[in-house]
Amino acid sequence: MARPPSELEAGAARTTWAGGGARRRPGSRRLSSRKRRRGGEMAAAAAAVRWLGFRAARPAPAPARAVRRSVLAVPLRPGLAWSPSRCGSSAAEAPATKAEDDSFLQWFLLLIPVTAFGLGTWQVQRRKWKLKLIAELESRVMAEPIPLPADPMELKNLEYRPVKVRGHFDHSKELYMMPRTMVDPAREAREAGRLSSSPESGAYVITPFHCTELGITILVNRGFVPRKKVNPDTRQKGQIEGEVDLVGMVRLTETRKPFVPENNPERNHWHYRDLEAMARLTGADPIFIDADFKSTVPGGPIGGQTRVTLRNEHMQYIITWYGLCAATSYLWFKKFLRRTSGV
């Protein structure tokens, strides 16, 4: 029967096991050190390959900036090559590029005064044309009335020319051009300096007029009536009966301007002179005259509703464009020519 190991033998066994374990630990440390050494060799080899590849790609010595970046542990990308000659060429090309840009800017900015001078000269010619047109219009308006030509084709060259006719009105076929305001030169002169005015709104009364001598029916703008007097029943006193002599200015047809509403023949609202449509509706010929102020009768429309003024603001445009030309020419001379002469 085996006896149990004594306490001394148990201690020896523990020492032996511990010693054996102690002998195994140095072997494990050698294995881990070999692994670390092998990993370090591989990392060194990879670093050498990268370094050699970088040196092969750029045989020239690295500039100071690249050295600083490597010292600061900023990784350099393999395959990058630094060429001092390229930087030198770009630095040499910079003044030439700047000179080309300045030359282009110089001639481009010269277009501003040249264009302004051309527009000013154009406005001078426009003003001459407008003054001539105003003079012709004034002479035509102030001319003595002539008999109305029987041929409508002759009327194309007679706009604003006074003509005289004899006949009678057909008040049953009145047309209304609205909204309109009364032409009143005295009131317009008083309100010329005001920012706003409130003229009374109304309509022009267009009435067919049968010419006894010519045997034709024309359209006559008898004049202005306020809105409350548009209905002919409110102005029976002004509805002329029988034959009368009438003087008026020839007017031609109009084309609709932008933002002007379309005519509404069903409601008898006319916003512009469409002589063909008016003639079809009333059975008259497409001939239209504005009755003069002398045709006005008490209780009836106020005649003389023809505007013969033309806007002539070309002098303002001339001053504007020539002033802009002078200012930009001075700035251009100061920026380019004076700087060139000082170099």
C-alpha positions as CSV (number, residue, x, y, z in Angstrom):
1,M,0.0,0.0,0.0
2,A,1.5,3.2,-1.1
3,R,1.9,5.8,1.5
4,P,0.9,9.3,0.9
5,P,3.7,11.7,-0.1
6,S,5.2,13.4,2.8
7,E,5.1,17.1,3.1
8,L,8.8,17.4,2.1
9,E,8.2,15.4,-1.1
10,A,5.1,17.5,-2.0
11,G,7.2,20.6,-1.6
12,A,9.9,19.1,-3.9
13,A,7.3,18.2,-6.5
14,R,5.9,21.7,-6.4
15,T,9.5,23.1,-6.8
16,T,10.1,20.7,-9.7
17,W,6.8,21.8,-11.5
18,A,7.6,25.4,-10.8
19,G,11.1,24.9,-12.1
20,G,9.8,23.3,-15.2
21,G,7.4,26.1,-15.7
22,A,10.2,28.6,-15.1
23,R,12.2,26.8,-17.8
24,R,9.4,27.1,-20.3
25,R,8.9,30.9,-19.9
26,P,12.3,31.9,-21.5
27,G,11.4,29.9,-24.6
28,S,8.1,31.8,-25.1
29,R,9.9,35.1,-24.6
30,R,12.4,34.2,-27.4
31,L,9.5,33.3,-29.7
32,S,7.8,36.6,-29.2
33,S,11.1,38.5,-29.6
34,R,11.7,36.8,-32.9
35,K,8.2,37.8,-34.1
36,R,8.8,41.4,-33.2
37,R,12.2,41.3,-34.8
38,R,10.8,39.8,-38.0
39,G,8.0,42.5,-38.0
40,G,10.6,45.2,-37.6
41,E,12.6,43.8,-40.4
42,M,9.6,43.8,-42.7
43,A,8.7,47.3,-41.8
44,A,12.3,48.5,-42.4
45,A,12.3,46.7,-45.7
46,A,9.0,48.4,-46.7
47,A,10.3,51.7,-45.6
48,A,13.5,51.2,-47.6
49,V,11.5,50.3,-50.7
50,R,9.3,53.4,-50.3
51,W,12.4,55.5,-49.7
52,L,14.2,54.0,-52.7
53,G,11.1,54.5,-54.9
54,F,10.8,58.1,-53.9
55,R,14.5,58.7,-54.6
56,A,14.2,57.0,-57.9
57,A,11.3,59.2,-58.9
58,R,13.1,62.4,-57.9
59,P,16.9,62.2,-58.2
60,A,17.3,65.8,-57.3
61,P,17.8,66.7,-53.6
62,A,14.6,67.5,-51.8
63,P,13.9,71.2,-51.2
64,A,13.8,72.7,-47.8
65,R,10.0,72.7,-47.7
66,A,9.9,68.9,-48.3
67,V,12.5,68.3,-45.6
68,R,10.5,70.3,-43.2
69,R,7.4,68.3,-44.0
70,S,9.3,65.0,-43.5
71,V,10.7,66.2,-40.2
72,L,7.2,67.2,-39.1
73,A,6.1,63.6,-39.8
74,V,4.0,64.6,-42.8
75,P,4.0,61.5,-45.1
76,L,5.4,62.2,-48.6
77,R,3.5,60.5,-51.4
78,P,5.6,58.1,-53.4
79,G,6.1,59.0,-57.1
80,L,6.0,62.7,-56.5
81,A,8.8,64.7,-58.2
82,W,9.7,68.2,-57.4
83,S,11.1,70.2,-60.4
84,P,12.8,73.5,-59.5
85,S,12.8,74.5,-63.2
86,R,9.0,74.3,-63.4
87,C,8.6,76.8,-60.5
88,G,11.1,79.0,-62.0
89,S,9.3,79.0,-65.4
90,S,5.9,79.8,-63.8
91,A,7.5,82.6,-61.9
92,A,8.9,83.9,-65.1
93,E,5.6,83.6,-66.9
94,A,3.7,85.4,-64.2
95,P,4.7,89.0,-65.3
96,A,4.0,88.1,-69.0
97,T,0.5,86.8,-68.1
98,K,-0.2,89.9,-65.9
99,A,0.9,92.2,-68.8
100,E,-1.5,90.4,-71.2
101,D,-4.4,90.7,-68.7
102,D,-3.7,94.4,-68.2
103,S,-3.6,94.9,-72.0
104,F,-6.9,93.2,-72.5
105,L,-8.5,95.1,-69.6
106,Q,-7.2,98.4,-71.0
107,W,-8.8,98.0,-74.4
108,F,-11.9,96.5,-73.0
109,L,-12.5,99.4,-70.7
110,L,-11.9,101.8,-73.6
111,L,-15.2,100.6,-75.0
112,I,-17.1,102.4,-72.3
113,P,-16.2,106.0,-73.4
114,V,-16.3,105.1,-77.1
115,T,-19.8,103.7,-76.8
116,A,-21.0,106.6,-74.7
117,F,-19.6,109.0,-77.3
118,G,-21.4,107.1,-80.1
119,L,-24.7,107.2,-78.2
120,G,-24.4,110.9,-77.6
121,T,-23.7,111.6,-81.3
122,W,-26.8,109.4,-82.1
123,Q,-28.9,111.5,-79.8
124,V,-27.7,114.7,-81.6
125,Q,-29.0,113.3,-84.8
126,R,-32.3,112.2,-83.2
127,R,-32.8,115.7,-81.8
128,K,-32.4,117.2,-85.2
129,W,-35.0,114.8,-86.6
130,K,-37.4,115.5,-83.7
131,L,-37.1,119.3,-84.1
132,K,-37.8,118.9,-87.8
133,L,-40.8,116.7,-87.1
134,I,-42.2,119.2,-84.5
135,A,-41.8,122.1,-87.0
136,E,-43.6,120.2,-89.7
137,L,-46.4,119.2,-87.2
138,E,-46.8,122.8,-86.1
139,S,-47.0,124.1,-89.6
140,R,-49.5,121.5,-90.5
141,V,-51.8,122.2,-87.5
142,M,-51.7,125.9,-88.1
143,A,-52.5,125.6,-91.8
144,E,-55.8,126.7,-93.2
145,P,-58.5,124.0,-93.4
146,I,-58.9,122.3,-96.8
147,P,-61.9,120.4,-98.1
148,L,-61.9,116.7,-97.1
149,P,-60.5,114.6,-99.9
150,A,-62.9,112.1,-101.4
151,D,-60.1,109.5,-101.8
152,P,-59.1,107.9,-98.5
153,M,-55.6,107.1,-99.8
154,E,-54.9,110.9,-99.9
155,L,-55.5,111.1,-96.1
156,K,-52.4,109.0,-95.3
157,N,-50.3,112.1,-95.8
158,L,-52.7,114.5,-94.1
159,E,-52.7,113.5,-90.5
160,Y,-53.1,116.5,-88.2
161,R,-54.1,118.6,-91.2
162,P,-57.3,120.6,-90.6
163,V,-60.2,119.8,-93.0
164,K,-63.7,121.1,-93.3
165,V,-66.9,119.2,-94.0
166,R,-70.6,119.9,-94.1
167,G,-73.3,117.4,-93.1
168,H,-75.3,116.1,-90.1
169,F,-74.7,113.7,-87.2
170,D,-76.2,110.3,-86.6
171,H,-76.4,110.3,-82.8
172,S,-78.0,106.8,-82.6
173,K,-74.7,105.1,-83.4
174,E,-72.3,106.8,-80.9
175,L,-69.1,105.1,-79.9
176,Y,-67.1,105.8,-76.7
177,M,-63.4,105.9,-76.3
178,M,-62.7,105.5,-72.6
179,P,-61.3,106.1,-70.2
180,R,-60.0,109.5,-71.3
181,T,-59.1,112.8,-69.7
182,M,-59.9,116.2,-71.2
183,V,-57.1,118.0,-73.1
184,D,-56.8,121.3,-71.2
185,P,-53.5,123.1,-71.9
186,A,-54.2,125.7,-69.2
187,R,-54.7,123.0,-66.5
188,E,-51.8,121.0,-67.7
189,A,-49.5,124.1,-67.5
190,R,-50.7,124.7,-63.9
191,E,-50.0,121.1,-62.8
192,A,-46.8,120.7,-64.7
193,G,-44.6,120.9,-61.5
194,R,-46.8,118.7,-59.3
195,L,-46.0,115.1,-58.5
196,S,-49.6,114.0,-58.9
197,S,-52.8,115.4,-60.4
198,S,-56.4,114.2,-60.4
199,P,-58.0,115.1,-63.8
200,E,-61.6,114.1,-64.3
201,S,-62.1,110.9,-66.1
202,G,-64.6,110.5,-68.9
203,A,-64.9,109.5,-72.6
204,Y,-64.6,110.8,-76.1
205,V,-67.8,110.7,-78.1
206,I,-67.4,109.3,-81.6
207,T,-70.4,110.0,-83.8
208,P,-71.0,109.1,-87.5
209,F,-71.3,112.2,-89.7
210,H,-72.8,112.1,-93.1
211,C,-71.1,114.5,-95.5
212,T,-73.7,116.1,-97.8
213,E,-71.3,117.2,-100.6
214,L,-69.2,114.0,-100.7
215,G,-72.0,111.5,-100.1
216,I,-70.0,109.5,-97.6
217,T,-70.2,108.9,-93.8
218,I,-67.2,109.6,-91.7
219,L,-66.4,109.3,-87.9
220,V,-66.1,112.5,-85.9
221,N,-64.6,112.8,-82.4
222,R,-67.0,115.4,-81.0
223,G,-64.9,115.8,-77.8
224,F,-64.8,115.0,-74.1
225,V,-67.7,114.3,-71.7
226,P,-67.3,113.4,-68.0
227,R,-68.2,109.8,-67.0
228,K,-71.6,110.9,-65.6
229,K,-72.5,112.4,-69.0
230,V,-71.6,109.4,-71.2
231,N,-75.2,108.4,-71.5
232,P,-76.7,110.6,-74.3
233,D,-80.0,110.9,-72.4
234,T,-78.1,113.1,-69.9
235,R,-77.0,115.6,-72.6
236,Q,-79.9,115.9,-74.9
237,K,-79.3,119.7,-75.2
238,G,-75.9,119.0,-76.8
239,Q,-77.2,116.6,-79.5
240,I,-77.0,118.8,-82.6
241,E,-79.7,118.3,-85.2
242,G,-79.6,119.4,-88.9
243,E,-76.7,120.3,-91.1
244,V,-73.7,122.0,-89.7
245,D,-70.3,123.1,-90.9
246,L,-67.5,121.3,-89.1
247,V,-63.7,121.7,-89.0
248,G,-61.5,119.0,-87.6
249,M,-58.0,117.4,-87.9
250,V,-57.5,114.2,-89.8
251,R,-56.5,111.2,-87.6
252,L,-55.3,107.8,-88.8
253,T,-55.9,104.4,-87.3
254,E,-54.0,103.2,-84.3
255,T,-52.3,99.9,-83.4
256,R,-52.8,98.6,-79.9
257,K,-49.8,99.5,-77.7
258,P,-48.4,97.2,-75.0
259,F,-50.5,97.0,-71.8
260,V,-53.5,98.7,-73.6
261,P,-56.6,96.6,-73.2
262,E,-58.4,95.2,-76.2
263,N,-61.4,97.0,-77.6
264,N,-64.8,95.7,-76.5
265,P,-67.3,96.5,-79.3
266,E,-70.1,94.5,-77.4
267,R,-69.9,96.9,-74.5
268,N,-69.1,99.9,-76.8
269,H,-65.8,100.5,-75.0
270,W,-62.9,101.5,-77.3
271,H,-59.4,101.9,-75.9
272,Y,-57.7,102.9,-79.2
273,R,-58.7,103.9,-82.7
274,D,-59.4,100.9,-84.8
275,L,-61.0,102.6,-87.8
276,E,-61.8,99.3,-89.7
277,A,-63.7,97.9,-86.7
278,M,-65.4,101.2,-86.0
279,A,-66.5,101.6,-89.6
280,R,-67.9,98.1,-89.8
281,L,-70.0,98.6,-86.6
282,T,-71.4,102.0,-87.7
283,G,-71.6,101.5,-91.4
284,A,-69.2,104.5,-92.0
285,D,-66.1,104.8,-94.1
286,P,-62.7,104.4,-92.2
287,I,-62.2,108.2,-92.1
288,F,-61.7,109.9,-88.7
289,I,-61.4,113.5,-87.7
290,D,-61.1,115.3,-84.4
291,A,-63.6,118.2,-84.2
292,D,-61.9,121.5,-83.1
293,F,-62.9,123.5,-80.0
294,K,-65.1,125.8,-82.0
295,S,-67.5,122.9,-82.6
296,T,-68.4,122.8,-78.9
297,V,-72.1,123.5,-78.0
298,P,-73.6,124.1,-74.6
299,G,-74.4,120.7,-72.9
300,G,-72.4,118.8,-75.5
301,P,-69.0,117.3,-75.8
302,I,-66.0,119.6,-75.5
303,G,-64.1,119.7,-78.8
304,G,-60.5,120.3,-79.5
305,Q,-59.3,117.0,-77.9
306,T,-56.2,116.6,-80.2
307,R,-52.8,116.3,-78.6
308,V,-50.2,117.6,-81.0
309,T,-47.2,117.9,-78.6
310,L,-44.3,115.6,-79.1
311,R,-41.8,114.7,-76.4
312,N,-38.3,116.1,-77.0
313,E,-36.0,115.0,-74.3
314,H,-33.0,114.3,-76.5
315,M,-30.9,117.2,-75.0
316,Q,-31.0,115.4,-71.6
317,Y,-29.8,112.2,-73.3
318,I,-27.0,114.1,-75.1
319,I,-25.8,115.7,-71.8
320,T,-25.9,112.3,-70.1
321,W,-24.0,110.3,-72.7
322,Y,-21.4,113.0,-73.4
323,G,-20.9,113.5,-69.7
324,L,-20.4,109.8,-69.2
325,C,-17.9,109.7,-72.1
326,A,-15.9,112.6,-70.5
327,A,-15.8,111.0,-67.1
328,T,-14.8,107.5,-68.2
329,S,-12.2,108.9,-70.6
330,Y,-10.5,110.8,-67.8
331,L,-10.5,107.7,-65.6
332,W,-9.1,105.5,-68.4
333,F,-6.3,108.1,-69.1
334,K,-5.5,108.3,-65.4
335,K,-5.3,104.5,-64.9
336,F,-3.5,103.5,-68.1
337,L,-1.7,106.3,-70.0
338,R,-0.4,108.2,-67.1
339,R,0.9,105.1,-65.4
340,T,2.6,104.0,-68.7
341,S,4.3,107.4,-69.1
342,G,5.5,107.3,-65.5
343,V,7.2,103.9,-65.9
